[in-house]
Amino acid sequence: MLTFNLILIVHFIAFLSYLLKLVVDLAKPNPNKDKKGLVLGIIILLTGLSLAGIKYPHLNYYKLVPKMGIFVAIATIQAIYSKKPIPVRIQYVLLSLTILASLIAVVKV
């Protein structure tokens, strides 16, 4: 259980850091392209897969499938705008998708 909790804390911190990066980038007119988002995305993916692997037989697929779909959507949007500035509207979409994924994670059903 200690391993699961440690991975969950790393996952939460990476997710919160990515959310903070999106909010900070929203305040800038032309946000700089750095590798911080890529590194955070990889950490979120690896820790999410680790958490799923630890809980494997008892997964909440009704949460897992939409969150993975949102993750794919965010990664696709980031890839499309990797070499050009991200418009403000798209930044709001990324922020909304990230918040939606966090709400899916914390809502109990």
C-alpha positions as CSV (number, residue, x, y, z in Angstrom):
1,M,0.0,0.0,0.0
2,L,2.9,2.3,0.6
3,T,4.1,2.0,-3.0
4,F,0.6,2.8,-4.3
5,N,0.4,5.9,-2.1
6,L,3.9,7.1,-3.1
7,I,3.1,6.7,-6.8
8,L,-0.3,8.4,-6.2
9,I,1.5,11.4,-4.6
10,V,4.0,11.7,-7.5
11,H,1.0,11.4,-9.9
12,F,-0.9,14.2,-8.1
13,I,2.1,16.5,-7.9
14,A,2.8,16.0,-11.6
15,F,-0.8,16.6,-12.5
16,L,-0.9,19.7,-10.3
17,S,2.3,21.0,-11.8
18,Y,0.9,20.6,-15.3
19,L,-2.3,22.4,-14.3
20,L,-0.2,25.2,-12.8
21,K,1.9,25.4,-16.1
22,L,-1.3,25.8,-18.1
23,V,-2.5,28.6,-15.8
24,V,0.8,30.4,-16.0
25,D,1.0,30.0,-19.8
26,L,-2.5,31.4,-20.0
27,A,-1.3,34.7,-18.5
28,K,1.4,35.1,-21.1
29,P,0.6,36.4,-24.6
30,N,2.9,34.0,-26.3
31,P,3.9,31.2,-24.0
32,N,7.4,29.7,-24.4
33,K,7.7,26.2,-25.8
34,D,9.6,24.2,-23.3
35,K,9.9,20.5,-22.5
36,K,8.4,20.8,-19.1
37,G,4.9,19.9,-20.4
38,L,6.3,16.9,-22.2
39,V,8.2,15.7,-19.1
40,L,5.1,16.2,-16.9
41,G,2.9,14.3,-19.4
42,I,5.3,11.4,-19.4
43,I,5.3,11.3,-15.6
44,I,1.5,11.5,-15.5
45,L,1.3,8.6,-18.0
46,L,3.8,6.4,-16.3
47,T,2.4,6.9,-12.8
48,G,-1.1,6.4,-14.1
49,L,-0.1,3.1,-15.8
50,S,1.7,2.1,-12.6
51,L,-1.4,2.8,-10.5
52,A,-3.6,0.9,-12.9
53,G,-1.1,-2.0,-12.8
54,I,-1.1,-2.2,-9.0
55,K,-4.9,-2.2,-8.8
56,Y,-5.3,-4.3,-11.9
57,P,-8.2,-6.7,-11.3
58,H,-10.2,-4.0,-9.5
59,L,-10.0,-1.1,-12.0
60,N,-12.8,1.5,-12.3
61,Y,-13.1,1.3,-16.1
62,Y,-15.8,4.0,-16.1
63,K,-13.2,6.4,-14.8
64,L,-10.1,5.0,-16.6
65,V,-11.5,5.0,-20.2
66,P,-12.7,8.7,-20.2
67,K,-9.5,9.9,-18.5
68,M,-7.3,8.1,-21.1
69,G,-9.5,9.6,-23.8
70,I,-8.9,13.1,-22.3
71,F,-5.2,12.3,-22.1
72,V,-5.1,11.4,-25.7
73,A,-7.0,14.6,-26.7
74,I,-4.5,16.7,-24.7
75,A,-1.5,15.0,-26.2
76,T,-3.0,15.4,-29.7
77,I,-3.6,19.1,-29.2
78,Q,-0.1,19.6,-27.8
79,A,1.3,17.8,-30.8
80,I,-0.6,19.9,-33.2
81,Y,0.6,23.1,-31.6
82,S,4.1,21.9,-30.9
83,K,5.8,24.3,-33.4
84,K,3.4,27.2,-33.4
85,P,1.9,29.4,-30.7
86,I,-1.2,28.1,-28.9
87,P,-4.2,30.4,-29.3
88,V,-5.9,31.5,-26.1
89,R,-9.1,29.5,-27.0
90,I,-7.0,26.3,-27.3
91,Q,-5.3,27.1,-24.0
92,Y,-8.8,27.3,-22.4
93,V,-9.7,23.9,-24.0
94,L,-6.5,22.4,-22.5
95,L,-7.2,23.8,-19.1
96,S,-10.8,22.6,-19.3
97,L,-9.8,19.1,-20.3
98,T,-7.3,18.9,-17.5
99,I,-9.8,20.1,-14.9
100,L,-12.3,17.6,-16.3
101,A,-9.8,14.8,-15.9
102,S,-9.2,15.8,-12.3
103,L,-12.9,15.9,-11.5
104,I,-13.4,12.4,-13.0
105,A,-10.5,11.2,-10.8
106,V,-11.9,12.6,-7.5
107,V,-15.7,12.0,-7.9
108,K,-17.0,9.0,-6.0
109,V,-19.7,7.0,-7.6
